[in-house]
Amino acid sequence: LTEFIKDRDQGMPKMIGYLNRWAAGLSNRAHFVLSYEGLSADTEGQTEAVLEFLRCPVDRTALRAAVEAGRFEAMQDRERVEGIPAHDYDRNDVESLRMRRGKAGGFRDYLDEAQVAEVEGLCAADLTVSAKRLVGHTGLNV
């Protein structure tokens, strides 16, 4: 993981460039930032806010049903049964699933303190101000 974090083609430098481009592209456009953390804390409220931003009528009954169908546990159960198209993996191994744990900030459980510090340091040094604001919606302050 330490080498991956530093990898220019796939690691944090690539992700930081991606985030910097996204933030620049959003700078003069109406946008709504939806984070996993926000959805985890208030799925129904955040989904309603997205619909309102898109000027879509909100049917609260349909919204509740959609939120229920999209619960982490329901999606994990579907993945175990159906898998991911064109992917061959052990669906009985929770760590192999795309729907592993559904925990905001769970990356910290896979990285040691030095690796977290490396990620945070790269973000602090290389993210633009607007990208830092964008990332701030996740609760990560860099």
Residue pairs with C-beta under 8 A, 6 or more apart in sequence:
1 110
1 111
1 115
2 114
2 115
2 118
3 11
4 10
4 11
5 11
5 12
5 115
5 118
5 119
5 122
6 12
6 13
6 118
7 13
7 14
8 14
12 118
12 119
12 122
12 123
13 122
13 126
16 122
16 123
16 126
16 127
16 131
19 127
19 131
19 134
19 135
20 126
20 127
20 128
20 131
22 131
22 134
23 128
23 130
23 131
23 133
23 134
24 128
24 130
26 130
26 134
27 130
32 49
32 50
32 53
33 134
33 137
34 46
34 50
35 137
35 138
35 139
36 104
36 138
37 104
37 105
37 137
37 138
37 139
38 46
38 137
39 46
39 47
40 102
40 104
41 104
43 67
43 70
44 63
44 64
44 67
47 63
47 66
47 67
48 58
48 63
51 57
51 58
51 63
52 58
68 74
72 99
72 102
73 102
75 99
76 97
76 99
76 102
79 91
79 97
79 98
79 99
80 91
80 92
80 97
83 89
83 91
84 98
89 96
89 97
90 96
91 97
94 100
94 101
100 106
103 109
104 139
105 139
108 116
111 119
120 140
120 142
123 132
123 135
123 140
123 142
124 142
127 135
127 142
132 142
135 142
136 142
